Amino acid sequence: MNIVHLTDEELEMARHGMTAYLHSFGHDEADVHVVIRAVLARLAAAQPEQDPSAALD
């Protein structure tokens, strides 16, 4: 498992890029579709990281 920190803008760009990538494959690449859809699901479920210093306020 890997952790990647993205800004909101970078996250949106990654979503758009993965969606475009998904649409570029035909029906013969079902395995690729499965992986791309899994990545898109994880990107859609991304939650902002809590700022530990905010709890100190």
C-alpha positions in Angstrom: 0.0 0.0 0.0 1.2 3.5 -0.9 0.2 6.9 0.4 0.2 9.8 -2.0 -0.6 13.4 -0.8 -2.4 15.5 -3.5 -3.9 18.9 -3.4 -7.5 19.3 -4.3 -6.5 20.5 -7.8 -4.1 17.5 -8.3 -6.8 15.1 -7.1 -9.3 16.5 -9.6 -6.6 16.3 -12.4 -5.9 12.6 -11.4 -9.6 11.8 -11.6 -9.9 13.4 -15.1 -6.8 11.7 -16.3 -7.9 8.3 -15.1 -11.3 8.7 -16.6 -9.8 9.7 -20.0 -7.4 6.7 -19.7 -10.4 4.4 -19.0 -12.2 5.6 -22.1 -9.2 5.0 -24.3 -9.3 1.2 -23.8 -11.6 -1.1 -25.8 -13.6 -4.1 -24.7 -10.7 -6.5 -24.9 -8.9 -4.9 -22.0 -11.4 -5.9 -19.2 -8.6 -6.4 -16.7 -7.4 -2.8 -17.3 -10.9 -1.5 -16.9 -11.2 -3.3 -13.5 -7.9 -1.7 -12.2 -8.8 1.8 -13.5 -12.3 1.6 -12.0 -10.7 0.6 -8.6 -8.4 3.6 -8.7 -11.2 5.9 -9.7 -13.3 4.6 -6.7 -10.4 5.3 -4.4 -9.9 8.8 -5.8 -13.6 9.5 -5.3 -13.5 8.3 -1.7 -10.5 10.4 -0.9 -10.9 12.4 2.3 -8.9 15.5 3.3 -6.2 14.9 5.9 -6.9 16.4 9.3 -4.4 19.1 10.2 -3.0 18.0 13.6 -2.3 21.6 14.5 -6.0 22.5 14.1 -6.8 20.5 17.3 -4.5 22.7 19.3 -6.6 25.8 18.6 
